[in-house]
Amino acid sequence: MKRGLFNFSNNVSQTIVVQRKKKQQIETNRSTGVVTTFKITWLSACSYQLKQAWSNSKAQRKSNGVSTVVVIGKTGPLFYEYSCVCNNAADIEKSKGVMFVIKK
């Protein structure tokens, strides 16, 4: 799960494509074209921290430097379930979802 191409749906049913390398994650919103880059730090085999580094969206750049811890739950050959406490610029939001593997 540390590298590959993934996708998930956000809270408004938009598809987000995730390109993950060992220490970087790039998320692209297919509907809006917003690209956001994160520094990724693996805390264990089943958890990692994302720290937003950059975005092409002026509104999203307000979250630069904000960190989120993601915990991987159930896994399968082509998906994993995750949960996180997402620290947005204005509030704290709990989130759960499924990340689908496009390419390992």
Buried (B, 14 or more C-beta within 10 A) or exposed (E): BEEBEBBBEEEEEEEBBBBBEEEEBBBBBEEEEBBBBBBBEEEEEBBBBBBBBEBEBEEBBBBBEBBBBBBBEEBEEEBBBBBBEBBEEEEEEEEEBBBBBEEE
